[in-house]
Amino acid sequence: MPTHGLLFDYEFCTNCGACVASCKVEHNLPNGQNGITMFGDGPWKVDEEYWNYNWYALPTDLCDMCADRTAAGREPICVHHCLANVITYGPIDELAELLKKKGKQMLVVPTYKPRTAYGEFVHKHNKTDDHVAVHLEVSGTGTAEFGAHRHDGRVGEYTSEGATIEDEQA
């Protein structure tokens, strides 16, 4: 079980990219691969006075939380180079306590190469579950209509009015 994580205070992240660049250099990652990456949400208008624009730095499956650095008592390179000082590294329990004290934070516990660490995904409740993904083709009609894949293997059709007759009889 992992013992350490990263706490991101995304209220003040400026999307400077220092975490992304420093990780890429520290781990000598090629183009197209990142140990941490940035995602933006916004801008969109909250009300007449305020706008929403958040940046989220998120570790990828290549993040090992700088195992060599942390083993030597140093912080991960993304924490060290964060210009806004919004990334905190530490024991999960301590980070969870900090998380309780303030909103607009996110606690992440990266798993380095999870398929290597944990193996292929197996359904927790039904180990013989043979669900497969389905290709959907969507076209706009001006009304909200969609299909949903249900956990029992049935596909139900839903419209803006609600469930179809087949689903109501099931």
C-alpha positions as CSV (number, residue, x, y, z in Angstrom):
1,M,0.0,0.0,0.0
2,P,1.3,3.5,-0.8
3,T,2.2,5.6,2.2
4,H,2.9,9.0,0.6
5,G,1.1,11.3,-1.8
6,L,0.9,14.8,-3.3
7,L,-1.5,17.5,-2.2
8,F,-2.3,20.1,-4.8
9,D,-3.8,23.5,-3.8
10,Y,-5.3,24.3,-7.2
11,E,-6.8,27.6,-6.0
12,F,-3.4,29.3,-6.6
13,C,-1.9,27.2,-9.4
14,T,-0.8,29.6,-12.2
15,N,-0.1,26.9,-14.8
16,C,3.6,28.0,-15.0
17,G,4.6,24.5,-16.0
18,A,7.6,24.3,-13.7
19,C,6.4,21.0,-12.3
20,V,6.0,19.5,-15.8
21,A,9.3,20.8,-17.1
22,S,11.3,19.8,-14.1
23,C,9.9,16.3,-14.0
24,K,10.6,15.8,-17.7
25,V,14.2,16.9,-17.2
26,E,14.8,15.0,-14.0
27,H,13.5,11.7,-15.5
28,N,14.8,12.3,-19.0
29,L,11.4,11.7,-20.5
30,P,11.0,11.8,-24.3
31,N,8.6,14.1,-26.1
32,G,5.0,12.9,-25.6
33,Q,5.7,11.4,-22.1
34,N,5.2,13.3,-18.8
35,G,5.4,12.3,-15.2
36,I,3.0,15.2,-14.4
37,T,0.8,17.2,-16.7
38,M,-1.5,20.2,-16.6
39,F,-5.3,20.4,-17.3
40,G,-7.3,23.6,-17.5
41,D,-10.9,24.2,-16.6
42,G,-12.3,27.4,-17.9
43,P,-12.6,30.2,-18.5
44,W,-16.3,30.2,-17.9
45,K,-18.5,32.8,-16.2
46,V,-19.7,31.9,-12.7
47,D,-21.9,35.0,-12.3
48,E,-21.9,38.7,-13.3
49,E,-18.8,39.4,-11.3
50,Y,-16.7,36.2,-11.2
51,W,-15.1,33.8,-13.7
52,N,-13.8,30.3,-13.1
53,Y,-10.4,29.3,-14.4
54,N,-8.6,26.5,-12.6
55,W,-5.5,24.6,-13.5
56,Y,-4.9,21.1,-12.3
57,A,-1.4,19.6,-12.2
58,L,-2.0,15.8,-12.3
59,P,0.6,13.0,-12.0
60,T,0.5,10.4,-14.7
61,D,1.3,6.7,-14.6
62,L,4.9,7.6,-15.1
63,C,5.1,9.4,-11.7
64,D,7.1,7.5,-9.2
65,M,7.1,10.5,-6.8
66,C,10.9,10.8,-7.5
67,A,11.7,7.6,-5.6
68,D,15.5,8.3,-5.7
69,R,15.1,11.8,-4.3
70,T,12.6,10.9,-1.6
71,A,14.6,7.9,-0.6
72,A,17.5,10.3,0.0
73,G,15.2,12.6,2.2
74,R,14.5,15.1,-0.6
75,E,11.2,16.2,-1.9
76,P,9.9,15.3,-5.4
77,I,11.3,17.5,-8.1
78,C,7.8,18.9,-8.9
79,V,7.4,20.1,-5.3
80,H,10.9,21.6,-5.3
81,H,10.3,23.6,-8.4
82,C,6.7,24.7,-7.9
83,L,6.9,28.5,-8.3
84,A,3.5,29.0,-6.5
85,N,4.4,26.6,-3.7
86,V,1.1,24.7,-4.2
87,I,2.3,21.1,-4.2
88,T,3.0,19.4,-0.9
89,Y,4.6,15.9,-0.5
90,G,4.1,13.8,2.6
91,P,2.4,10.9,4.4
92,I,-1.1,10.4,3.2
93,D,-2.6,10.7,6.7
94,E,-0.9,14.1,7.2
95,L,-2.0,15.4,3.8
96,A,-5.6,14.2,4.5
97,E,-5.6,16.4,7.6
98,L,-4.4,19.4,5.6
99,L,-7.1,18.6,3.0
100,K,-9.8,18.9,5.7
101,K,-8.7,22.5,6.6
102,K,-9.2,24.1,3.2
103,G,-11.2,23.7,0.0
104,K,-10.0,23.7,-3.6
105,Q,-7.3,21.1,-2.9
106,M,-6.8,17.6,-4.4
107,L,-4.9,14.7,-2.8
108,V,-3.3,12.4,-5.3
109,V,-1.5,9.1,-4.6
110,P,0.3,8.2,-7.8
111,T,1.0,4.6,-8.7
112,Y,4.0,4.2,-10.9
113,K,3.2,2.1,-13.9
114,P,0.0,0.6,-12.3
115,R,-0.2,-2.4,-14.7
116,T,3.3,-3.4,-13.7
117,A,2.5,-2.8,-10.0
118,Y,-1.0,-4.3,-9.8
119,G,-1.4,-6.4,-13.0
120,E,-4.3,-6.1,-15.5
121,F,-7.6,-4.8,-14.3
122,V,-9.9,-7.4,-12.9
123,H,-13.5,-6.5,-11.8
124,K,-13.6,-6.5,-7.9
125,H,-17.0,-8.1,-7.5
126,N,-17.2,-10.5,-10.5
127,K,-13.8,-11.8,-11.5
128,T,-15.3,-13.6,-14.6
129,D,-17.0,-10.4,-15.7
130,D,-16.6,-10.2,-19.5
131,H,-17.9,-6.7,-20.2
132,V,-16.5,-5.1,-23.3
133,A,-16.6,-1.5,-24.5
134,V,-19.0,-0.6,-27.3
135,H,-18.5,1.9,-30.1
136,L,-21.1,4.7,-30.0
137,E,-21.9,7.0,-32.8
138,V,-23.6,10.3,-31.8
139,S,-25.2,13.0,-33.8
140,G,-26.8,16.2,-32.6
141,T,-30.6,16.6,-32.8
142,G,-31.3,19.5,-30.5
143,T,-32.6,17.2,-27.7
144,A,-30.8,15.3,-25.1
145,E,-30.9,11.6,-26.0
146,F,-28.4,8.9,-25.2
147,G,-27.8,5.3,-24.5
148,A,-26.4,3.9,-21.3
149,H,-24.5,0.7,-20.6
150,R,-25.8,-0.9,-17.4
151,H,-23.8,-3.0,-15.0
152,D,-26.0,-6.1,-15.8
153,G,-25.0,-6.2,-19.4
154,R,-28.2,-4.7,-20.7
155,V,-28.2,-1.6,-22.9
156,G,-31.1,0.8,-22.2
157,E,-32.2,3.6,-24.3
158,Y,-33.0,6.9,-22.6
159,T,-34.5,10.0,-23.9
160,S,-35.1,13.5,-22.6
161,E,-38.4,12.2,-21.1
162,G,-36.7,9.3,-19.2
163,A,-36.4,5.6,-19.5
164,T,-38.0,3.7,-22.3
165,I,-40.8,1.2,-21.9
166,E,-38.4,-1.8,-22.1
167,D,-36.4,-0.5,-19.1
168,E,-39.5,0.3,-17.1
169,Q,-40.7,-3.4,-17.6
170,A,-37.3,-4.8,-16.6
